[in-house]
C-alpha cells in the first residue's frame, strides 16, 4: 500500500496545531502526572469490564450480523459487548481500547461489505454507569495514546453529506474533524506522531519524520495477516519463512528493512493452525492470535483464539471451549494486556441467525460403504427426525393406528443420521423413511417417492436474486447457485423426468444434481427397501463453488443443510399435484421449516446446519 508523503505532513500539522481544540495545545509540564499510571489504568479497565459483563447488549438477530466480544486474555467465557447498536447497523468490527482503559470504540455498518453509513460507537462509564455513544460517520477507529483523539476511516465517499474517502482526525466525541487522506484501517502507536495503516497482509508506517515512514518489509519473512503494535518501534506479525509460519516481533524504526528481533511462536511447535490477527502486550507478555484451518482457496476457517505468554515452553492453548468460528477477526488487547476484544458472527443461542432453526453435529466416520445397508454405521449414531410439513405440501399425511406423531406415523415418518470422512472428504447421510405405500414414478416430483438434499458448503448468507423467467430451471447452472440440490428415488428410471439441465441433455441418472452434472462430483447414493422402511444412503461431495472448489471438511466446519422427503400414496403419472383426492396427493416432509414459495437453491436462509466434529 502506498501512502503519499503529504499524509505524514498533514498528520504532523494536525497533531501540532490547534486543529481540534481551537486553542494552544497545553505544554506537557502543565499536565499533572498520575501518581501511578499503570495502577490507574488497571483500575479503569476493571471498572469498565465489570459493567460490560453486568450489562451486555441484546444480541443481534439479523442475518449477517457480527458482534464485538470480550474475554480474559488467559481464557474463559466470552461476553458480547457490542451488537447491533442501531436497528440497521448489524456488523460490528475493529474495536480499539484507549490507553487509559476508560473507553472502547468500534465501528458499525449495515453488513460485512458495506462502506456506506459506517458509524463509530463508544463504550465508556459516565458517573459509574455504562453508556454507548454515537460518534458519527466513520469506521476502523484507533484512539491516540493521549486518549483525546481518534483516527477513523470513511472507505467510500458519502454522497449525501459530502465526506471524503480516507482518514479523518477527530476528538473523542467524534467532532472537530480534520481530513488527513490516505488509506483505511489504522492503528496508532504508543507515540502520538506515528501510526500504522494496515492491510490484509501488509502495513505502512506513517510518521511525522518522513525517513521513518514507508511500507513494512521484514526481509525473508512476508507477512500473512495484518500486524499490530507491540511497543513504540515494535510490531507483532504473523509471517511465513524458511521454517514455516510463525509469530514474530520486529523493529520497524526503518520500515523498509524491519529487523526481526524475536520469534514468539512457530507453527511447527504446535498447535497445527494457520496464525492470523496476532496481538501482543509488552505489559503482560501475553500474545493472542486467531488460529484456523485453510480451505482450498487459502482462506482460514474453523477459527479459534489461542494464547500464550512470552517465554513459555508449552504450545499456545485455546481461550475458549466449544464450537469453532467461521468469522473471527479484529483482535485487540486492553492496555494492560489482561483482556481481549474480538469480532465474530458466532452462534448466540436463540438469537443469532448462525444458530439455524435446526443444527446437528456430524462425527468423523470410517469404513462406510454406500450400499443402503447401515450395518457399518455406529450403533449409537443419533437419528434426527424430520417433523416439518412444507407449507406448499400438497397434502397432510395420515397417522394410522395409534401413532399420533409425525415422528412415528406409519403413513410417513423419517429421520436421518449424518457423519463425514476426513480422509475421503465426503459427507455421509443416511435417511430412514417409514412409508406403508411405495410409489415410484419418473415424470415429475408429484408422482414418486423421493428424497432431496440441499447443501451449502460455504454456510454463507448470500442469496441469488430469483430468476423465474420461463425455462430458467433448464438453463441456470449449479455453479451460479449458493446451494446445491440433489435428488434420488428408490427405483429405476429418470428422477422427476428431467432430461436437461444447465442447457445440456442428460442421460438417465439416479441420483441427480439439479442444474448440473453429478458425474463431475464424487456424490453417490444407494437405497434399500425392507418391509415398509426405505433407507437412502448418500456420500456427498460438498462444494464452496461447484464444480472446481470442494469444501475442505474438518472439525468445526459448518455446512448449510436440509432434507426433503417426498411421499406418494397412490400412483398417477398424470397428477399435477392437486388433481387427485387430498389423501392421494404428494406430501413433502422437511427437516427445516420452509415457507410457501421459497426456492432453497437461491439462498441458505431456510436451511439448517451441520457442524463437523472429531
C-alpha positions as CSV (number, residue, x, y, z in Angstrom):
1,X,0.0,0.0,0.0
2,X,1.4,3.4,-1.0
3,X,1.0,6.4,1.3
4,X,1.5,9.9,-0.1
5,X,4.2,11.8,1.7
6,X,1.7,14.6,2.2
7,X,-0.2,12.3,4.5
8,X,2.6,12.4,7.1
9,X,3.0,16.2,6.7
10,X,-0.8,16.7,7.2
11,X,-0.8,14.4,10.2
12,X,2.1,16.3,11.7
13,X,0.3,19.6,11.2
14,X,-2.9,18.3,12.6
15,X,-1.1,17.0,15.7
16,X,0.9,20.1,16.4
17,X,-1.6,22.8,15.5
18,X,-4.8,23.7,17.5
19,X,-6.9,22.0,14.9
20,X,-9.1,20.1,17.4
21,X,-9.2,22.3,20.4
22,X,-9.3,25.7,18.8
23,X,-6.7,26.9,21.3
24,X,-3.0,26.5,22.0
25,X,-2.0,22.9,23.0
26,X,-1.0,23.0,26.7
27,X,2.6,22.1,27.4
28,X,3.3,18.7,28.8
29,X,4.6,20.2,32.0
30,X,1.3,21.7,32.7
31,X,-0.4,18.3,32.8
32,X,-0.5,16.8,36.2
33,X,1.0,13.3,36.1
34,X,-0.8,10.4,37.7
35,X,0.9,9.0,40.8
36,X,0.8,5.5,39.2
37,X,-0.4,5.5,35.6
38,X,-0.3,1.7,35.4
39,X,-2.4,1.3,38.6
40,X,-4.9,3.9,37.4
41,X,-5.2,2.1,34.0
42,X,-5.8,-1.3,35.7
43,X,-8.5,0.3,37.9
44,X,-10.2,1.9,34.9
45,X,-10.1,-1.4,32.9
46,X,-11.6,-3.3,35.9
47,X,-14.4,-0.8,36.3
48,X,-15.3,-0.9,32.6
49,X,-15.1,-4.7,32.3
50,X,-17.3,-5.1,35.4
51,X,-20.1,-3.0,33.8
52,X,-19.7,-4.6,30.4
53,X,-20.2,-8.0,31.8
54,X,-23.0,-6.9,34.0
55,X,-25.0,-5.2,31.3
56,X,-24.3,-7.0,28.0
57,X,-26.3,-5.8,25.0
58,X,-29.2,-7.8,23.5
59,X,-27.5,-9.9,20.8
60,X,-28.5,-9.1,17.2
61,X,-31.0,-11.4,15.5
62,X,-30.3,-10.1,12.0
63,X,-28.9,-12.3,9.2
64,X,-25.2,-11.5,8.5
65,X,-24.6,-10.0,12.0
66,X,-21.2,-9.8,13.7
67,X,-20.7,-8.6,17.3
68,X,-17.8,-7.5,19.5
69,X,-16.8,-9.8,22.3
70,X,-14.7,-9.5,25.5
71,X,-12.7,-12.4,27.0
72,X,-9.9,-12.8,29.6
73,X,-6.5,-13.0,27.8
74,X,-5.8,-16.3,29.7
75,X,-9.1,-17.8,28.6
76,X,-12.7,-18.2,29.9
77,X,-16.1,-17.3,28.7
78,X,-16.6,-14.5,26.2
79,X,-19.1,-11.7,26.8
80,X,-20.8,-9.9,23.9
81,X,-20.3,-6.1,24.4
82,X,-21.3,-4.6,21.1
83,X,-24.2,-5.9,18.9
84,X,-26.5,-4.1,16.5
85,X,-26.4,-0.7,18.4
86,X,-28.9,0.6,15.8
87,X,-31.5,-1.5,14.0
88,X,-29.8,-1.2,10.7
89,X,-26.2,-1.5,11.9
90,X,-25.7,-5.2,12.3
91,X,-22.0,-5.6,11.6
92,X,-19.6,-4.5,14.4
93,X,-15.9,-4.6,14.0
94,X,-12.4,-3.2,14.6
95,X,-12.5,-2.4,18.4
96,X,-9.9,0.0,19.9
97,X,-9.3,0.3,23.7
98,X,-7.9,3.6,24.9
99,X,-4.5,3.7,26.7
100,X,-6.1,4.9,30.0
101,X,-8.5,1.9,30.0
102,X,-11.6,4.1,30.1
103,X,-13.0,3.9,26.5
104,X,-13.7,1.3,23.8
105,X,-14.6,2.5,20.4
106,X,-15.7,0.2,17.5
107,X,-17.1,0.6,14.0
108,X,-20.6,-0.5,12.8
109,X,-22.1,-0.9,9.4
110,X,-25.0,-2.4,7.5
111,X,-23.2,-5.6,6.6
112,X,-19.7,-7.0,6.2
113,X,-19.2,-5.5,2.7
114,X,-20.9,-2.1,3.1
115,X,-18.8,1.0,3.2
116,X,-21.7,3.5,3.3
117,X,-23.1,4.8,6.6
118,X,-20.4,3.3,8.7
119,X,-20.6,4.8,12.2
120,X,-18.5,4.9,15.3
121,X,-19.7,3.8,18.7
122,X,-18.0,4.4,22.0
123,X,-18.5,2.4,25.2
124,X,-17.5,4.2,28.4
125,X,-18.6,4.9,32.0
126,X,-20.5,8.0,32.9
127,X,-20.7,8.6,36.7
128,X,-20.0,4.9,37.1
129,X,-22.8,3.7,34.7
130,X,-22.1,2.2,31.3
131,X,-23.2,4.2,28.2
132,X,-22.9,3.8,24.5
133,X,-22.4,7.0,22.4
134,X,-22.7,7.6,18.7
135,X,-19.7,9.4,17.4
136,X,-20.9,10.0,13.8
137,X,-19.7,8.7,10.5
138,X,-16.5,6.6,10.5
139,X,-15.1,3.1,10.9
140,X,-11.9,1.2,11.7
141,X,-11.1,3.6,14.6
142,X,-7.8,3.9,16.6
143,X,-7.5,6.0,19.7
144,X,-4.5,8.2,20.2
145,X,-2.1,7.4,23.0
146,X,-3.1,10.7,24.6
147,X,-6.7,9.3,24.8
148,X,-8.1,12.6,23.4
149,X,-8.2,11.9,19.6
150,X,-9.4,9.3,17.2
151,X,-8.2,8.3,13.7
152,X,-11.1,6.8,11.7
153,X,-11.8,6.0,8.1
154,X,-14.5,6.6,5.5
155,X,-13.9,4.0,2.9
156,X,-16.4,5.4,0.3
157,X,-17.4,9.0,-0.3
158,X,-20.7,9.6,1.4
159,X,-22.7,11.3,-1.4
160,X,-25.4,12.6,0.9
161,X,-23.1,14.6,3.2
162,X,-20.0,15.1,1.0
163,X,-17.5,13.5,3.3
164,X,-14.3,12.5,1.6
165,X,-12.9,8.9,1.5
166,X,-9.9,8.4,3.7
167,X,-8.6,9.1,7.2
168,X,-10.2,11.6,9.5
169,X,-8.8,13.0,12.7
170,X,-11.4,13.9,15.4
171,X,-11.8,14.4,19.1
172,X,-13.0,11.7,21.5
173,X,-16.7,12.7,20.8
174,X,-16.3,12.4,17.0
175,X,-16.4,16.2,16.4
176,X,-13.9,18.8,15.3
177,X,-12.9,16.7,12.4
178,X,-9.8,17.2,10.2
179,X,-9.4,15.3,6.9
180,X,-6.0,13.6,6.7
181,X,-6.3,11.5,3.5
182,X,-4.8,8.0,2.8
183,X,-5.9,4.5,3.5
184,X,-8.4,2.6,5.6
185,X,-7.5,0.6,8.7
186,X,-5.3,2.4,11.2
187,X,-3.5,1.5,14.5
188,X,-2.0,4.3,16.5
189,X,1.3,3.6,18.1
190,X,2.3,4.4,21.7
191,X,3.7,7.7,20.4
192,X,1.5,10.5,19.1
193,X,3.4,11.2,15.9
194,X,3.2,7.7,14.4
195,X,0.5,5.2,13.3
196,X,0.2,2.2,11.0
197,X,-2.1,1.8,8.0
198,X,-2.9,-2.0,7.9
199,X,-4.0,-4.2,5.1
200,X,-4.7,-7.9,4.8
201,X,-1.0,-8.9,4.7
202,X,0.8,-5.6,4.6
203,X,1.3,-2.5,6.7
204,X,2.6,1.0,6.1
205,X,4.1,3.2,8.8
206,X,3.2,6.9,8.8
207,X,5.5,9.1,10.8
208,X,5.9,12.9,11.0
209,X,9.5,12.1,10.3
210,X,9.5,11.1,6.6
211,X,12.6,8.9,6.9
212,X,10.7,6.7,9.4
213,X,7.7,6.3,7.1
214,X,7.1,3.6,4.5
215,X,5.9,0.1,3.8
216,X,7.0,-2.5,6.3
217,X,9.3,-5.2,4.9
218,X,10.7,-8.0,7.1
219,X,13.4,-9.5,4.8
220,X,12.7,-13.1,4.1
221,X,9.5,-13.1,6.2
222,X,6.5,-12.0,4.2
223,X,3.5,-11.1,6.5
224,X,0.4,-13.3,6.1
225,X,-2.0,-11.1,8.1
226,X,-2.3,-7.5,9.4
227,X,0.3,-6.8,12.2
228,X,-0.2,-4.9,15.4
229,X,1.8,-2.6,17.6
230,X,3.9,-4.2,20.3
231,X,5.8,-1.1,21.5
232,X,7.0,2.3,20.2
233,X,9.0,0.9,17.3
234,X,8.0,-2.8,17.5
235,X,5.2,-4.7,15.8
236,X,4.0,-8.3,16.2
237,X,3.3,-10.1,12.9
238,X,2.3,-13.5,11.6
239,X,4.9,-14.3,8.9
240,X,5.9,-17.1,6.5
241,X,9.5,-18.1,6.3
242,X,12.0,-20.9,5.6
243,X,11.0,-22.6,8.9
244,X,7.3,-22.3,8.2
245,X,4.7,-19.9,9.7
246,X,5.5,-18.1,12.9
247,X,4.6,-15.1,15.0
248,X,7.5,-12.7,15.5
249,X,8.4,-9.3,17.0
250,X,10.1,-6.9,14.6
251,X,11.7,-3.5,15.0
252,X,10.3,-1.0,12.4
253,X,12.5,2.0,13.0
254,X,13.5,1.6,9.4
255,X,10.2,0.1,7.9
256,X,11.7,-0.9,4.6
257,X,14.3,-3.0,6.4
258,X,12.5,-4.1,9.5
259,X,14.6,-6.2,11.9
260,X,13.3,-9.4,13.3
261,X,14.1,-9.3,17.0
262,X,12.4,-12.4,18.4
263,X,10.3,-15.4,17.3
264,X,7.5,-15.8,19.8
265,X,5.9,-19.0,18.3
266,X,6.4,-21.4,15.5
267,X,3.6,-23.4,13.9
268,X,5.8,-26.4,13.8
269,X,5.9,-26.5,17.6
270,X,2.1,-26.7,17.7
271,X,-0.8,-26.3,17.5
272,X,-1.1,-27.0,13.8
273,X,-3.1,-23.9,12.9
274,X,-2.6,-21.0,10.5
275,X,-2.0,-17.8,12.5
276,X,-3.9,-14.6,11.9
277,X,-4.5,-11.3,13.6
278,X,-1.7,-11.6,16.3
279,X,-1.6,-9.1,19.1
280,X,0.9,-8.8,21.9
281,X,1.2,-6.8,25.2
282,X,4.6,-5.8,26.4
283,X,3.0,-5.1,29.8
284,X,1.8,-8.6,30.4
285,X,3.9,-10.6,27.9
286,X,0.7,-12.2,26.6
287,X,0.2,-12.9,22.9
288,X,-3.2,-13.8,21.5
289,X,-3.9,-14.8,17.9
290,X,-6.5,-16.4,15.6
291,X,-5.7,-19.9,14.5
292,X,-7.5,-21.8,11.8
293,X,-7.5,-24.4,9.1
294,X,-7.3,-23.3,5.4
295,X,-9.7,-24.2,2.7
296,X,-8.7,-24.8,-0.9
297,X,-8.8,-21.0,-1.6
298,X,-6.2,-20.4,1.1
299,X,-8.8,-18.8,3.4
300,X,-8.8,-19.6,7.1
301,X,-11.9,-21.4,8.6
302,X,-12.7,-23.4,11.7
303,X,-11.3,-20.5,13.7
304,X,-10.4,-20.1,17.4
305,X,-8.5,-17.8,19.7
306,X,-5.1,-19.1,21.0
307,X,-2.9,-17.5,23.7
308,X,0.5,-17.9,25.3
309,X,2.9,-16.0,27.5
310,X,6.2,-14.9,26.1
311,X,8.9,-17.4,27.1
312,X,6.6,-20.3,27.9
313,X,7.6,-23.7,26.5
314,X,4.2,-25.3,26.2
315,X,2.2,-24.7,22.9
316,X,-0.5,-22.0,22.8
317,X,-3.9,-23.1,24.1
318,X,-7.4,-22.2,23.1
319,X,-9.0,-19.4,25.1
320,X,-12.5,-21.0,24.8
321,X,-14.1,-24.4,24.6
322,X,-17.0,-25.2,22.4
323,X,-17.7,-24.8,18.6
324,X,-15.2,-23.1,16.3
325,X,-16.0,-19.9,14.5
326,X,-16.3,-19.1,10.8
327,X,-15.6,-15.4,11.2
328,X,-13.2,-14.3,14.0
329,X,-11.3,-11.1,13.4
330,X,-10.1,-7.7,14.7
331,X,-8.3,-8.9,17.8
332,X,-7.3,-6.2,20.2
333,X,-5.9,-6.2,23.8
334,X,-6.8,-4.0,26.7
335,X,-3.9,-1.5,27.5
336,X,-2.7,-3.7,30.4
337,X,-2.9,-6.9,28.3
338,X,-5.4,-8.7,30.5
339,X,-8.4,-8.7,28.3
340,X,-9.1,-9.4,24.6
341,X,-11.6,-7.8,22.2
342,X,-12.6,-9.6,19.0
343,X,-15.3,-9.7,16.4
344,X,-17.3,-12.7,15.5
345,X,-20.6,-13.8,13.9
346,X,-20.7,-16.8,16.2
347,X,-23.9,-18.5,17.4
348,X,-25.9,-16.8,20.1
349,X,-28.4,-19.4,21.2
350,X,-32.0,-18.5,20.3
351,X,-31.0,-15.2,18.7
352,X,-28.2,-15.4,16.1
353,X,-29.1,-16.4,12.5
354,X,-26.0,-18.6,12.5
355,X,-27.8,-20.8,15.0
356,X,-30.0,-22.2,12.4
357,X,-33.6,-23.4,13.1
358,X,-32.0,-26.9,13.1
359,X,-28.4,-27.7,14.0
360,X,-26.7,-31.1,14.4
361,X,-23.2,-32.4,14.9
362,X,-21.6,-34.8,12.4
363,X,-18.8,-37.1,13.8
364,X,-15.9,-38.4,11.7
365,X,-16.6,-41.9,10.4
366,X,-14.5,-44.6,8.7
367,X,-15.4,-47.8,6.9
368,X,-18.7,-46.7,5.4
369,X,-19.8,-48.5,2.2
370,X,-22.6,-46.9,0.2
371,X,-25.0,-49.8,-0.3
372,X,-28.2,-48.9,1.5
373,X,-27.3,-51.1,4.4
374,X,-26.4,-49.2,7.7
375,X,-24.8,-52.1,9.5
376,X,-21.4,-50.4,9.1
377,X,-22.7,-47.2,10.8
378,X,-22.1,-46.9,14.6
379,X,-24.9,-48.5,16.6
380,X,-25.1,-45.4,18.9
381,X,-25.4,-43.0,15.9
382,X,-28.2,-40.5,16.7
383,X,-31.1,-40.1,14.3
384,X,-32.7,-36.7,13.8
385,X,-36.4,-36.7,13.0
386,X,-38.0,-34.7,10.1
387,X,-41.1,-33.1,11.6
388,X,-41.9,-30.1,9.4
389,X,-44.5,-30.4,6.7
390,X,-43.7,-27.9,3.9
391,X,-46.3,-25.1,3.6
392,X,-46.6,-25.9,-0.1
393,X,-47.0,-29.6,0.5
394,X,-50.0,-30.9,-1.5
395,X,-51.4,-33.0,1.5
396,X,-51.1,-33.7,5.1
397,X,-50.3,-37.4,5.8
398,X,-52.3,-39.7,7.9
399,X,-51.5,-41.0,11.4
400,X,-52.5,-44.7,11.0
401,X,-53.1,-46.9,14.0
402,X,-52.2,-45.3,17.3
403,X,-49.2,-43.2,16.2
404,X,-50.3,-39.6,16.7
405,X,-46.9,-38.1,15.8
406,X,-45.2,-37.2,12.5
407,X,-42.1,-38.9,14.0
408,X,-43.9,-42.3,14.3
409,X,-46.6,-42.3,11.6
410,X,-46.7,-45.5,9.5
411,X,-48.1,-43.4,6.6
412,X,-44.9,-41.3,6.6
413,X,-42.1,-40.7,9.2
414,X,-38.5,-40.1,8.5
415,X,-35.2,-39.5,10.3
416,X,-31.6,-39.1,9.3
417,X,-28.0,-39.6,10.6
418,X,-25.0,-37.7,9.4
419,X,-21.2,-38.1,9.6
420,X,-18.2,-37.4,7.4
421,X,-14.9,-38.8,6.2
422,X,-11.9,-36.5,6.7
423,X,-9.9,-38.9,4.5
424,X,-12.4,-39.2,1.7
425,X,-13.6,-35.7,2.1
426,X,-17.2,-36.8,1.8
427,X,-20.4,-36.1,3.9
428,X,-22.3,-39.3,4.8
429,X,-26.1,-39.0,5.2
430,X,-28.4,-41.9,6.0
431,X,-32.2,-41.3,5.6
432,X,-34.6,-43.8,7.0
433,X,-38.2,-43.5,5.8
434,X,-41.2,-45.5,7.1
435,X,-43.8,-45.4,4.4
436,X,-46.6,-48.0,4.0
437,X,-47.0,-47.3,0.3
438,X,-44.0,-47.3,-2.0
439,X,-44.7,-45.4,-5.2
440,X,-42.1,-45.0,-8.0
441,X,-42.7,-42.7,-10.9
442,X,-40.5,-40.9,-13.4
443,X,-42.4,-38.0,-14.8
444,X,-42.5,-35.3,-12.1
445,X,-41.8,-34.6,-8.4
446,X,-45.5,-35.3,-7.8
447,X,-45.7,-38.9,-8.9
448,X,-43.0,-40.6,-6.9
449,X,-41.4,-41.2,-3.5
450,X,-38.0,-39.5,-3.3
451,X,-35.5,-37.6,-1.1
452,X,-33.9,-34.3,-1.8
453,X,-30.8,-32.8,-0.2
454,X,-29.7,-29.2,-0.1
455,X,-26.0,-28.5,0.6
456,X,-24.3,-25.1,1.2
457,X,-20.6,-25.7,1.6
458,X,-19.8,-22.0,2.4
459,X,-22.6,-21.9,5.0
460,X,-23.0,-18.3,3.9
461,X,-25.7,-15.6,3.9
462,X,-25.5,-14.7,0.2
463,X,-28.7,-15.1,-1.8
464,X,-29.2,-15.1,-5.5
465,X,-32.0,-12.9,-7.0
466,X,-34.7,-15.3,-8.0
467,X,-34.8,-15.9,-11.8
468,X,-38.3,-17.1,-12.6
469,X,-38.4,-16.5,-16.3
470,X,-39.9,-19.3,-18.3
471,X,-37.3,-22.1,-18.7
472,X,-34.9,-20.8,-16.0
473,X,-34.7,-24.3,-14.5
474,X,-33.3,-25.7,-17.7
475,X,-30.7,-23.1,-18.4
476,X,-29.3,-22.0,-15.0
477,X,-26.1,-23.7,-13.9
478,X,-25.4,-25.1,-10.5
479,X,-22.1,-23.0,-10.4
480,X,-24.3,-19.9,-10.2
481,X,-26.2,-21.0,-7.1
482,X,-25.3,-20.7,-3.4
483,X,-27.0,-24.0,-2.6
484,X,-26.6,-27.3,-4.4
485,X,-29.7,-29.5,-4.8
486,X,-29.5,-33.3,-5.1
487,X,-32.4,-35.8,-5.5
488,X,-32.8,-39.5,-5.6
489,X,-35.6,-42.1,-5.7
490,X,-35.9,-45.7,-4.6
491,X,-36.2,-47.2,-8.0
492,X,-35.1,-47.2,-11.7
493,X,-35.8,-44.5,-14.3
494,X,-35.3,-40.8,-14.5
495,X,-35.7,-38.7,-11.4
496,X,-38.7,-36.4,-11.9
497,X,-38.4,-36.9,-15.7
498,X,-35.6,-34.5,-16.0
499,X,-33.8,-34.8,-19.3
500,X,-32.0,-31.5,-19.5
501,X,-30.1,-29.3,-17.0
502,X,-27.7,-26.3,-17.3
503,X,-28.7,-26.3,-21.0
504,X,-27.4,-29.8,-21.7
505,X,-29.1,-33.1,-22.3
506,X,-28.6,-35.6,-19.5
507,X,-28.5,-39.4,-19.5
508,X,-30.7,-41.4,-17.1
509,X,-29.3,-40.6,-13.7
510,X,-30.3,-41.6,-10.1
511,X,-29.4,-39.6,-8.1
512,X,-29.2,-36.3,-9.9
513,X,-27.7,-32.9,-9.3
514,X,-30.2,-30.3,-10.3
515,X,-28.9,-27.7,-12.7
516,X,-25.5,-29.6,-13.0
517,X,-23.7,-32.8,-13.8
518,X,-23.5,-35.2,-10.9
519,X,-20.7,-37.0,-12.8
520,X,-18.4,-34.0,-12.1
521,X,-18.8,-34.8,-8.4
522,X,-18.0,-37.8,-6.1
523,X,-21.6,-37.9,-4.9
524,X,-23.4,-41.2,-5.0
525,X,-26.5,-42.8,-3.4
526,X,-27.8,-46.3,-2.7
527,X,-31.2,-47.4,-1.4
528,X,-32.8,-50.4,0.2
529,X,-36.4,-51.4,1.0
530,X,-37.2,-53.8,3.8
531,X,-40.8,-54.2,4.8
532,X,-42.3,-50.7,4.9
533,X,-38.9,-49.0,5.5
534,X,-36.8,-47.4,2.8
535,X,-33.2,-46.5,3.5
536,X,-31.3,-44.0,1.4
537,X,-27.5,-43.9,2.0
538,X,-25.6,-40.9,0.5
539,X,-21.9,-40.0,0.1
540,X,-21.9,-36.3,-0.9
541,X,-19.0,-34.1,-2.1
542,X,-19.5,-30.7,-0.7
543,X,-18.5,-27.6,-2.6
544,X,-17.6,-24.0,-1.8
545,X,-18.1,-23.5,-5.6
546,X,-19.3,-26.2,-7.9
547,X,-17.6,-27.9,-9.7
548,X,-13.9,-26.9,-9.0
549,X,-13.8,-25.7,-5.4
550,X,-14.6,-28.5,-3.0
551,X,-15.2,-27.6,0.7
552,X,-12.4,-28.7,3.0
553,X,-14.1,-30.9,5.5
554,X,-12.6,-30.9,9.0
555,X,-13.5,-30.3,12.7
556,X,-15.5,-27.2,13.3
557,X,-16.6,-26.6,9.7
558,X,-20.3,-25.8,9.4
559,X,-22.4,-26.7,6.3
560,X,-25.8,-25.4,5.4
561,X,-28.1,-28.4,5.0
562,X,-31.7,-29.6,4.6
563,X,-33.6,-32.7,3.6
564,X,-37.0,-33.0,1.9
565,X,-38.8,-36.4,1.8
566,X,-41.5,-36.8,-0.8
567,X,-44.2,-39.3,-0.3
568,X,-46.8,-40.5,-2.7
569,X,-49.6,-42.9,-1.6
570,X,-51.1,-43.8,-5.0
571,X,-49.6,-43.9,-8.5
572,X,-51.0,-41.4,-11.0
573,X,-48.4,-40.1,-13.6
574,X,-50.9,-37.5,-14.8
575,X,-51.3,-35.9,-11.3
576,X,-50.0,-32.3,-11.4
577,X,-50.0,-32.2,-7.7
578,X,-53.5,-31.2,-7.0
579,X,-56.0,-33.0,-9.2
580,X,-56.2,-36.2,-7.1
581,X,-58.2,-36.6,-3.9
582,X,-56.5,-34.9,-1.0
583,X,-55.4,-38.2,0.7
584,X,-53.7,-39.4,-2.5
585,X,-51.6,-36.2,-3.3
586,X,-47.9,-35.9,-2.7
587,X,-46.6,-34.9,0.8
588,X,-43.4,-33.1,1.4
589,X,-41.7,-33.6,4.8
590,X,-38.7,-31.4,5.7
591,X,-36.0,-31.1,8.3
592,X,-36.1,-27.3,8.4
593,X,-39.4,-25.4,8.1
594,X,-39.9,-23.9,4.6
595,X,-42.3,-21.1,4.0
596,X,-44.6,-21.1,1.0
597,X,-42.9,-20.5,-2.3
598,X,-39.3,-20.5,-1.0
599,X,-36.8,-21.9,-3.5
600,X,-33.9,-23.1,-1.4
601,X,-31.2,-23.1,-4.1
602,X,-31.5,-19.3,-4.3
603,X,-30.3,-18.8,-0.7
604,X,-29.5,-20.5,2.5
605,X,-31.8,-18.6,4.9
606,X,-34.2,-21.6,5.3
607,X,-31.5,-24.3,5.7
608,X,-30.4,-25.9,8.9
609,X,-26.7,-26.6,9.6
610,X,-24.3,-29.4,10.2
611,X,-21.2,-28.8,12.3
612,X,-18.4,-31.3,11.7
613,X,-16.8,-32.8,14.7
614,X,-13.9,-35.1,15.5
